[in-house]
Amino acid sequence: MRTIDLWVFYGYLVLILGIGLWLRGRKKSENEFFLADSNMGWFPLGISIMVTMLTAVNYAIFPTEIFSRGIYVTVAIPVFVLVAWPVTRFFIPFYRRQKCTSAYEFLEQRFDLKTRCLASGLFIMWRILWMTVALYASSRILSAITGYSLWIIILFSGLITVAYTAVGGIRAVIWTDVAQFFVLFGGIILGLIIADIRTPGGVDEIFSVAFRGGLFKPVTPYDPNFFSFDPTIRVTFWSGTTGTVVAFLVRYGADQMVVQRFLTAKSERDACKSFWLNVVCTVIVLVLLVIFGMAIYSFAVHSRVLGRFELPLAYLKFLIKSMPYGGCGLMAAGLLAATMSSVDSGINACSAAWTRDFYHRLISERVRSSELHIRFSTLFTIIVGTVIIIMALLFIVLFGRHHNIFVLANKIINGMGSPLLAVVAAGMLKRRFTPDGVFWGGVCGTVCSVITVLVISNLALHYYAVVNLGLTFSFISILSMLLRKASTGQSSLPPKTPDLSR
């Protein structure tokens, strides 16, 4: 990058770190550290939820997916409307009534402590892996754009994220997410403007070139396989819709990262408004990324480089590298913003889950000092962040430039998210699930889910979430029924008569 690009890039890092340091004095209690004393407004919360879920992998891969395959992935966008009713009418009111910090506290009241710890442990493992993949993948993209070593980018971005998250808590995370949203959004807009200026004919030509290149598939040219029920086709209407519904229910109904945002809101109404703002912002950004993908294709055609590179991501890099002074730095900052906003939220959420579900319940019953609790929360935040950085660095050694790691990691992540939703949903439903049935059903479902994603290789990616949810819920239902019958059978046996012959 040129000097002005580096100034823009480093200026963004200074801004983010400054926000965290500015809010460091607010960390006076555990409730403030994890819930911001439940007085956050709906606007920053909605922005934070949206940015948290949009990683740099989505930021870079979504337009390149459009570039190489068409608009198949847009089938996920209308799903927001489908999940809005259960989220705003059921999940948000349910968690707000609990007056909790961890999304899994109610499972101890509904079942027992081990079920609560299982759900919390599943979440922590799931999100640590997710953050590791996000940090590693986005750092690879940034390394290609900036020319910096992959090791340096992982260390640098990871340490800054851990620093402001540990210092400022959830309030710092939310407000830095707001700043990161505008950097991310600005990067997309700048990319579209540059592509428009450098394409003869502007926006009309971009869409025209994309149309001639087949980027509007499966609509035109029409793909008859799009409505096929064949589970091995990469993306169909059915796999995209059902898989995304499950993924969104996991995200908004069982994920501590998002539930924690709902709990920081001033009221239930503000929490619902934050969800809707998240939906609006996400849809706008995804639509812009679709157009951006078409703009990359058009730019490649008019620059006569189409077909020169093997990977679609190389064309994104080509466009970014050709931007005027400051543009490359802003795009790089946008990619980094998408990464840091996901990692900081995950670190704070994992720390909250560990502190509430393990530390308070199993370790700290003899510790009464709130100051010690805050110190421990900060320490665990640092530990989680350090683990993620180390794992991301290990990915360099283990996988190098191997591209299949992204597909494999996404399958494993889906394998852990769906069992978590099954356990949480079992606690919310009124059916006669037993504590041991839910616990062992969750364990069996998780193990089988991981085996499924490792063994079955030709299943549509979206279907893994659906299959894993069905597997886990089946285990929970069957084991609960068997254990309940066994318990009923034992209770109906006549009492043993004492042996008086001795």
C-alpha positions as CSV (number, residue, x, y, z in Angstrom):
1,M,0.0,0.0,0.0
2,R,1.0,3.6,-0.6
3,T,1.8,6.0,2.3
4,I,-1.7,7.7,2.3
5,D,-3.3,4.2,2.4
6,L,-1.2,3.3,5.4
7,W,-2.2,6.5,7.1
8,V,-5.9,5.7,6.6
9,F,-5.4,2.1,7.8
10,Y,-3.4,3.1,10.9
11,G,-5.8,6.0,11.6
12,Y,-8.7,3.5,11.8
13,L,-6.7,1.4,14.3
14,V,-5.9,4.4,16.5
15,L,-9.6,5.4,16.4
16,I,-10.8,2.0,17.6
17,L,-8.2,1.7,20.3
18,G,-9.1,5.2,21.4
19,I,-12.7,4.4,21.9
20,G,-11.8,1.4,24.1
21,L,-9.5,3.6,26.2
22,W,-12.1,6.3,26.5
23,L,-14.7,3.9,27.9
24,R,-12.3,2.1,30.3
25,G,-13.5,4.1,33.3
26,R,-17.0,2.7,33.0
27,K,-15.9,-0.8,34.0
28,K,-17.0,-0.6,37.7
29,S,-19.1,-3.8,38.0
30,E,-19.6,-7.1,36.3
31,N,-23.0,-6.0,35.1
32,E,-21.4,-3.0,33.4
33,F,-18.6,-5.1,31.9
34,F,-21.0,-7.7,30.3
35,L,-24.4,-5.8,30.0
36,A,-23.5,-2.1,30.1
37,D,-25.9,-1.8,33.0
38,S,-28.7,-2.6,30.6
39,N,-29.1,1.0,29.4
40,M,-27.9,0.9,25.8
41,G,-30.1,2.4,23.1
42,W,-31.5,0.5,20.2
43,F,-29.5,2.3,17.5
44,P,-25.9,1.3,18.6
45,L,-27.2,-2.2,19.5
46,G,-28.8,-2.8,16.1
47,I,-25.6,-1.7,14.3
48,S,-23.5,-3.9,16.7
49,I,-25.6,-7.0,16.0
50,M,-25.3,-6.5,12.3
51,V,-21.5,-5.9,12.3
52,T,-20.9,-8.7,14.7
53,M,-22.4,-11.3,12.4
54,L,-20.8,-9.9,9.2
55,T,-17.2,-11.2,9.3
56,A,-14.5,-10.2,6.8
57,V,-15.1,-13.7,5.2
58,N,-18.6,-12.6,4.3
59,Y,-17.4,-9.1,3.3
60,A,-14.9,-10.6,0.8
61,I,-16.5,-13.9,-0.2
62,F,-20.1,-12.7,-0.8
63,P,-19.2,-10.5,-3.8
64,T,-16.7,-13.1,-5.1
65,E,-19.5,-15.7,-4.9
66,I,-21.7,-13.4,-7.1
67,F,-18.7,-13.0,-9.4
68,S,-18.2,-16.7,-9.9
69,R,-21.6,-18.3,-9.6
70,G,-24.4,-15.8,-9.8
71,I,-27.0,-14.7,-7.3
72,Y,-27.8,-18.1,-5.8
73,V,-26.7,-16.9,-2.3
74,T,-29.3,-14.1,-2.2
75,V,-32.0,-16.8,-1.4
76,A,-30.9,-16.2,2.2
77,I,-31.9,-12.6,2.3
78,P,-35.8,-13.0,2.6
79,V,-35.3,-15.5,5.5
80,F,-34.9,-12.5,7.8
81,V,-38.7,-12.0,7.5
82,L,-39.4,-15.6,8.3
83,V,-37.4,-15.6,11.6
84,A,-38.6,-12.1,12.7
85,W,-41.7,-13.4,14.3
86,P,-40.1,-16.0,16.6
87,V,-37.3,-13.7,17.5
88,T,-39.4,-10.6,18.4
89,R,-42.4,-12.5,19.8
90,F,-40.7,-15.3,21.6
91,F,-36.9,-15.3,22.0
92,I,-36.4,-11.6,23.0
93,P,-39.3,-11.6,25.6
94,F,-38.2,-14.9,27.0
95,Y,-34.6,-13.8,27.7
96,R,-35.7,-10.4,28.9
97,R,-37.9,-12.1,31.5
98,Q,-35.0,-14.2,32.8
99,K,-33.0,-11.1,33.9
100,C,-29.8,-13.0,33.2
101,T,-26.3,-12.4,31.9
102,S,-25.8,-15.8,30.3
103,A,-28.3,-17.1,27.8
104,Y,-28.0,-20.5,29.4
105,E,-28.7,-19.7,33.1
106,F,-32.4,-20.8,32.7
107,L,-31.3,-24.3,31.8
108,E,-30.2,-25.0,35.4
109,Q,-33.7,-24.0,36.7
110,R,-35.4,-26.0,34.0
111,F,-33.2,-29.0,34.2
112,D,-29.9,-29.0,36.2
113,L,-26.4,-27.5,36.4
114,K,-24.7,-30.0,34.0
115,T,-27.2,-29.1,31.2
116,R,-26.5,-25.5,31.7
117,C,-22.7,-26.1,31.6
118,L,-23.1,-28.3,28.5
119,A,-24.9,-25.5,26.6
120,S,-22.4,-22.9,27.7
121,G,-19.5,-25.1,26.9
122,L,-20.9,-25.8,23.4
123,F,-21.2,-22.1,22.8
124,I,-17.6,-21.3,24.0
125,M,-16.1,-24.1,21.8
126,W,-18.2,-23.1,18.8
127,R,-17.4,-19.4,19.0
128,I,-13.7,-19.9,19.7
129,L,-13.4,-22.0,16.5
130,W,-15.6,-19.5,14.6
131,M,-13.4,-16.5,15.8
132,T,-10.2,-18.4,14.9
133,V,-11.4,-19.1,11.4
134,A,-12.6,-15.5,11.0
135,L,-9.3,-14.1,12.2
136,Y,-7.2,-16.5,10.0
137,A,-9.3,-16.1,6.8
138,S,-9.6,-12.3,7.0
139,S,-5.9,-12.0,7.8
140,R,-5.0,-14.0,4.7
141,I,-7.1,-11.5,2.6
142,L,-5.5,-8.5,4.3
143,S,-2.0,-10.0,3.8
144,A,-2.7,-10.3,0.0
145,I,-3.9,-6.7,-0.1
146,T,-1.3,-5.0,2.1
147,G,1.7,-7.1,1.5
148,Y,2.3,-7.6,5.2
149,S,3.2,-11.0,6.7
150,L,0.2,-13.1,7.7
151,W,1.8,-13.6,11.1
152,I,2.1,-9.9,11.7
153,I,-1.5,-9.2,10.7
154,I,-2.9,-11.9,13.0
155,L,-0.8,-10.7,15.9
156,F,-1.4,-7.0,15.3
157,S,-5.2,-7.1,14.8
158,G,-5.7,-9.8,17.4
159,L,-3.8,-7.9,20.1
160,I,-5.6,-4.6,19.5
161,T,-9.0,-6.3,19.6
162,V,-8.1,-8.0,22.9
163,A,-6.8,-4.8,24.3
164,Y,-9.9,-2.6,23.9
165,T,-12.3,-5.5,24.7
166,A,-10.5,-6.2,28.0
167,V,-10.3,-2.5,28.9
168,G,-13.8,-1.3,28.0
169,G,-16.1,-4.3,28.2
170,I,-19.3,-4.7,26.2
171,R,-19.9,-0.9,26.0
172,A,-16.5,-0.5,24.2
173,V,-17.4,-3.4,22.0
174,I,-20.7,-1.9,21.0
175,W,-19.4,1.6,20.3
176,T,-16.4,0.3,18.4
177,D,-18.8,-1.8,16.3
178,V,-20.7,1.4,15.4
179,A,-17.4,3.0,14.2
180,Q,-16.5,-0.2,12.4
181,F,-19.8,-0.2,10.6
182,F,-19.2,3.2,9.0
183,V,-15.7,2.2,8.0
184,L,-17.0,-1.1,6.5
185,F,-19.9,0.7,4.8
186,G,-17.6,3.4,3.5
187,G,-15.3,0.8,2.0
188,I,-18.2,-0.8,0.1
189,I,-19.5,2.5,-1.2
190,L,-16.0,3.6,-2.3
191,G,-15.5,0.4,-4.1
192,L,-18.8,0.8,-6.0
193,I,-18.0,4.5,-6.9
194,I,-14.6,3.5,-8.2
195,A,-16.0,0.7,-10.3
196,D,-18.7,3.0,-11.6
197,I,-16.2,5.7,-12.6
198,R,-13.9,3.3,-14.3
199,T,-16.6,1.4,-16.2
200,P,-17.6,3.1,-19.5
201,G,-21.4,3.6,-19.2
202,G,-21.5,3.5,-15.4
203,V,-24.0,1.5,-13.5
204,D,-26.1,0.5,-16.5
205,E,-23.0,-1.0,-18.1
206,I,-22.1,-2.9,-14.9
207,F,-25.6,-4.6,-14.9
208,S,-25.4,-5.2,-18.6
209,V,-22.0,-6.9,-18.5
210,A,-23.1,-8.9,-15.5
211,F,-26.3,-10.0,-17.4
212,R,-24.3,-11.1,-20.4
213,G,-21.9,-12.9,-18.2
214,G,-24.6,-15.0,-16.6
215,L,-24.4,-13.4,-13.1
216,F,-28.1,-13.3,-12.7
217,K,-28.4,-17.1,-12.5
218,P,-30.6,-18.9,-11.4
219,V,-33.2,-16.3,-12.6
220,T,-31.7,-15.6,-16.0
221,P,-30.5,-17.9,-17.5
222,Y,-33.0,-20.0,-15.6
223,D,-31.5,-22.9,-13.7
224,P,-34.1,-25.8,-13.4
225,N,-32.0,-27.4,-10.6
226,F,-32.6,-24.4,-8.4
227,F,-35.9,-25.9,-7.2
228,S,-34.6,-29.5,-7.1
229,F,-34.9,-31.6,-3.9
230,D,-31.6,-33.2,-4.7
231,P,-29.6,-32.7,-1.4
232,T,-26.2,-32.9,-3.2
233,I,-26.7,-29.8,-5.3
234,R,-24.6,-27.0,-3.9
235,V,-27.3,-24.4,-3.4
236,T,-31.0,-24.8,-4.1
237,F,-34.1,-22.8,-3.0
238,W,-34.9,-25.5,-0.4
239,S,-31.4,-26.0,1.0
240,G,-30.7,-22.2,1.1
241,T,-34.1,-21.4,2.8
242,T,-34.2,-24.2,5.4
243,G,-30.5,-24.1,6.2
244,T,-30.6,-20.3,6.7
245,V,-33.7,-20.5,8.8
246,V,-31.9,-22.9,11.2
247,A,-28.7,-20.8,11.1
248,F,-30.7,-17.6,11.9
249,L,-32.6,-19.3,14.7
250,V,-29.3,-20.4,16.2
251,R,-27.9,-16.8,15.8
252,Y,-30.8,-14.9,17.3
253,G,-32.2,-17.5,19.6
254,A,-29.3,-19.5,21.2
255,D,-26.1,-17.5,20.5
256,Q,-24.8,-15.7,23.6
257,M,-23.2,-13.0,21.3
258,V,-26.6,-11.8,20.1
259,V,-28.7,-12.6,23.2
260,Q,-26.2,-10.5,25.2
261,R,-27.0,-7.6,23.0
262,F,-30.7,-8.0,23.6
263,L,-30.0,-8.0,27.4
264,T,-28.0,-4.7,27.2
265,A,-31.0,-2.9,25.8
266,K,-33.0,-0.4,28.0
267,S,-36.2,-2.3,27.4
268,E,-37.8,-5.1,25.5
269,R,-39.1,-2.6,23.0
270,D,-35.6,-1.3,22.4
271,A,-34.3,-4.9,22.0
272,C,-36.9,-5.6,19.3
273,K,-36.1,-2.3,17.5
274,S,-32.4,-3.2,17.5
275,F,-33.2,-6.5,15.8
276,W,-35.2,-4.7,13.1
277,L,-32.4,-2.2,12.6
278,N,-30.0,-5.1,12.3
279,V,-32.2,-6.6,9.6
280,V,-32.5,-3.4,7.6
281,C,-28.7,-2.7,7.7
282,T,-27.8,-6.3,6.9
283,V,-30.1,-6.4,3.9
284,I,-28.8,-3.1,2.6
285,V,-25.2,-4.2,3.0
286,L,-25.8,-7.6,1.4
287,V,-27.5,-6.0,-1.6
288,L,-24.6,-3.6,-2.0
289,L,-22.2,-6.6,-1.9
290,V,-24.2,-8.2,-4.6
291,I,-23.8,-5.1,-6.8
292,F,-20.2,-4.9,-5.8
293,G,-19.6,-8.5,-7.0
294,M,-21.1,-7.5,-10.4
295,A,-19.0,-4.4,-10.4
296,I,-15.8,-6.5,-9.9
297,Y,-16.9,-8.7,-12.8
298,S,-17.5,-5.7,-15.1
299,F,-14.2,-4.1,-14.0
300,A,-12.4,-7.3,-14.9
301,V,-14.1,-7.4,-18.3
302,H,-13.3,-3.8,-19.2
303,S,-9.7,-4.2,-17.8
304,R,-9.2,-7.3,-20.0
305,V,-8.1,-9.4,-17.1
306,L,-11.1,-11.8,-17.0
307,G,-9.7,-15.3,-17.0
308,R,-6.2,-14.3,-15.9
309,F,-6.6,-15.4,-12.3
310,E,-7.7,-18.8,-11.0
311,L,-9.4,-17.5,-7.8
312,P,-12.3,-15.0,-7.8
313,L,-10.7,-13.3,-4.7
314,A,-7.8,-12.3,-6.9
315,Y,-10.1,-10.0,-8.9
316,L,-11.3,-8.3,-5.7
317,K,-7.6,-7.7,-4.9
318,F,-7.0,-6.4,-8.4
319,L,-9.8,-3.8,-8.0
320,I,-8.7,-2.7,-4.6
321,K,-5.1,-2.4,-5.8
322,S,-6.2,-0.1,-8.6
323,M,-8.0,2.4,-6.3
324,P,-6.8,6.0,-6.0
325,Y,-4.9,7.3,-3.0
326,G,-6.5,6.4,0.2
327,G,-9.0,4.0,-1.3
328,C,-6.9,0.8,-0.8
329,G,-6.4,1.8,2.8
330,L,-10.1,2.3,3.4
331,M,-11.0,-1.0,1.8
332,A,-8.3,-2.7,4.0
333,A,-9.7,-0.9,7.0
334,G,-13.2,-2.2,6.1
335,L,-12.0,-5.8,6.0
336,L,-10.2,-5.4,9.3
337,A,-13.3,-3.7,10.8
338,A,-15.5,-6.7,9.8
339,T,-13.0,-9.0,11.5
340,M,-12.5,-7.1,14.7
341,S,-16.2,-6.5,15.2
342,S,-16.8,-10.2,15.2
343,V,-13.8,-11.2,17.3
344,D,-14.4,-8.6,20.0
345,S,-18.1,-9.6,20.4
346,G,-17.1,-13.3,20.6
347,I,-14.4,-12.7,23.2
348,N,-16.7,-10.7,25.5
349,A,-19.6,-13.2,25.1
350,C,-17.3,-16.2,25.8
351,S,-16.0,-14.4,28.9
352,A,-19.6,-13.8,30.0
353,A,-20.6,-17.4,29.5
354,W,-17.6,-18.7,31.4
355,T,-17.9,-16.3,34.2
356,R,-21.6,-16.8,34.8
357,D,-22.0,-20.5,34.0
358,F,-18.7,-21.9,35.4
359,Y,-16.8,-19.4,37.5
360,H,-19.8,-18.2,39.6
361,R,-21.4,-21.6,39.9
362,L,-18.4,-23.8,40.4
363,I,-15.5,-21.7,41.7
364,S,-16.4,-18.4,43.3
365,E,-19.0,-19.3,45.9
366,R,-16.5,-18.3,48.6
367,V,-15.4,-15.1,46.9
368,R,-17.5,-12.1,47.8
369,S,-15.4,-9.3,46.4
370,S,-16.9,-7.7,43.2
371,E,-13.6,-6.2,42.4
372,L,-12.1,-9.7,42.2
373,H,-15.0,-10.8,39.9
374,I,-14.2,-7.9,37.5
375,R,-10.5,-8.8,37.5
376,F,-11.3,-12.4,36.7
377,S,-13.7,-11.4,33.9
378,T,-10.9,-9.2,32.4
379,L,-8.4,-12.0,32.8
380,F,-10.6,-14.5,31.1
381,T,-11.2,-12.0,28.3
382,I,-7.5,-11.8,27.7
383,I,-7.1,-15.6,27.9
384,V,-9.8,-16.2,25.3
385,G,-8.3,-13.6,23.0
386,T,-4.8,-15.2,23.4
387,V,-6.1,-18.7,22.6
388,I,-7.8,-17.4,19.4
389,I,-4.6,-15.6,18.3
390,I,-2.5,-18.8,19.0
391,M,-5.0,-21.0,17.1
392,A,-5.0,-18.7,14.1
393,L,-1.2,-18.8,14.0
394,L,-1.3,-22.6,14.2
395,F,-3.7,-22.6,11.2
396,I,-0.8,-21.1,9.2
397,V,1.4,-24.0,10.1
398,L,-1.3,-26.7,9.7
399,F,-3.1,-25.5,6.6
400,G,-0.9,-22.9,4.9
401,R,-2.6,-21.9,1.6
402,H,-5.0,-24.9,1.7
403,H,-8.4,-23.5,0.7
404,N,-10.6,-26.5,1.7
405,I,-10.1,-25.5,5.4
406,F,-12.9,-22.8,5.0
407,V,-15.5,-25.4,3.8
408,L,-14.4,-27.9,6.5
409,A,-14.4,-25.3,9.3
410,N,-17.9,-24.0,8.3
411,K,-19.3,-27.5,8.4
412,I,-17.9,-28.1,11.8
413,I,-19.2,-24.7,13.0
414,N,-22.7,-25.6,11.8
415,G,-22.3,-29.0,13.5
416,M,-21.8,-27.2,16.9
417,G,-24.4,-24.5,16.4
418,S,-27.4,-26.7,15.7
419,P,-27.0,-28.9,18.8
420,L,-26.8,-25.8,20.9
421,L,-30.2,-24.6,19.5
422,A,-31.7,-28.0,20.2
423,V,-30.6,-28.0,23.9
424,V,-31.8,-24.4,24.3
425,A,-35.1,-25.1,22.5
426,A,-35.7,-28.1,24.7
427,G,-35.5,-25.9,27.8
428,M,-38.0,-23.4,26.3
429,L,-40.6,-26.0,25.2
430,K,-43.2,-27.4,27.6
431,R,-42.7,-31.0,26.6
432,R,-41.6,-33.5,29.2
433,F,-37.9,-33.6,28.5
434,T,-35.8,-35.0,31.3
435,P,-32.5,-33.4,32.5
436,D,-30.4,-36.5,31.7
437,G,-32.2,-36.9,28.3
438,V,-31.4,-33.3,27.3
439,F,-27.8,-33.6,28.5
440,W,-26.9,-36.9,26.9
441,G,-29.0,-36.1,23.9
442,G,-27.0,-32.9,23.5
443,V,-23.7,-34.8,23.8
444,C,-24.7,-37.5,21.4
445,G,-26.1,-34.9,18.9
446,T,-22.9,-32.9,19.0
447,V,-20.7,-35.9,18.4
448,C,-22.9,-37.2,15.6
449,S,-23.0,-33.8,14.1
450,V,-19.2,-33.5,13.9
451,I,-19.0,-37.0,12.5
452,T,-21.7,-36.1,9.9
453,V,-19.8,-33.1,8.6
454,L,-16.6,-35.1,8.4
455,V,-18.0,-38.2,6.8
456,I,-20.7,-36.8,4.4
457,S,-18.8,-34.7,1.9
458,N,-21.3,-34.2,-0.9
459,L,-24.3,-32.7,1.0
460,A,-25.3,-29.1,0.3
461,L,-23.6,-26.9,2.8
462,H,-26.8,-25.4,4.1
463,Y,-28.3,-28.8,4.9
464,Y,-25.7,-29.6,7.5
465,A,-27.4,-27.2,10.0
466,V,-30.8,-28.8,9.3
467,V,-29.6,-32.4,9.6
468,N,-27.6,-31.7,12.8
469,L,-30.6,-30.0,14.4
470,G,-32.8,-32.9,13.6
471,L,-30.3,-35.4,14.9
472,T,-29.8,-33.7,18.2
473,F,-33.5,-33.1,18.8
474,S,-34.2,-36.8,18.0
475,F,-31.6,-37.9,20.5
476,I,-33.0,-35.6,23.2
477,S,-36.6,-36.8,22.6
478,I,-35.8,-40.5,22.5
479,L,-33.5,-40.5,25.5
480,S,-35.9,-38.4,27.5
481,M,-38.7,-40.8,26.7
482,L,-36.6,-43.9,27.6
483,L,-35.3,-42.4,30.8
484,R,-38.7,-41.3,31.8
485,K,-40.1,-44.8,31.3
486,A,-37.2,-46.3,33.2
487,S,-37.8,-43.9,36.1
488,T,-41.6,-44.7,36.1
489,G,-40.9,-48.4,36.0
490,Q,-38.6,-48.2,39.0
491,S,-41.0,-46.1,41.0
492,S,-43.8,-48.6,40.4
493,L,-41.9,-51.6,41.8
494,P,-43.0,-52.8,45.3
495,P,-40.7,-52.0,48.1
496,K,-38.2,-54.6,49.1
497,T,-39.1,-56.6,52.2
498,P,-36.3,-56.9,54.7
499,D,-34.6,-60.2,55.1
500,L,-35.4,-61.3,58.8
501,S,-33.7,-64.7,58.6
502,R,-30.3,-63.2,59.4
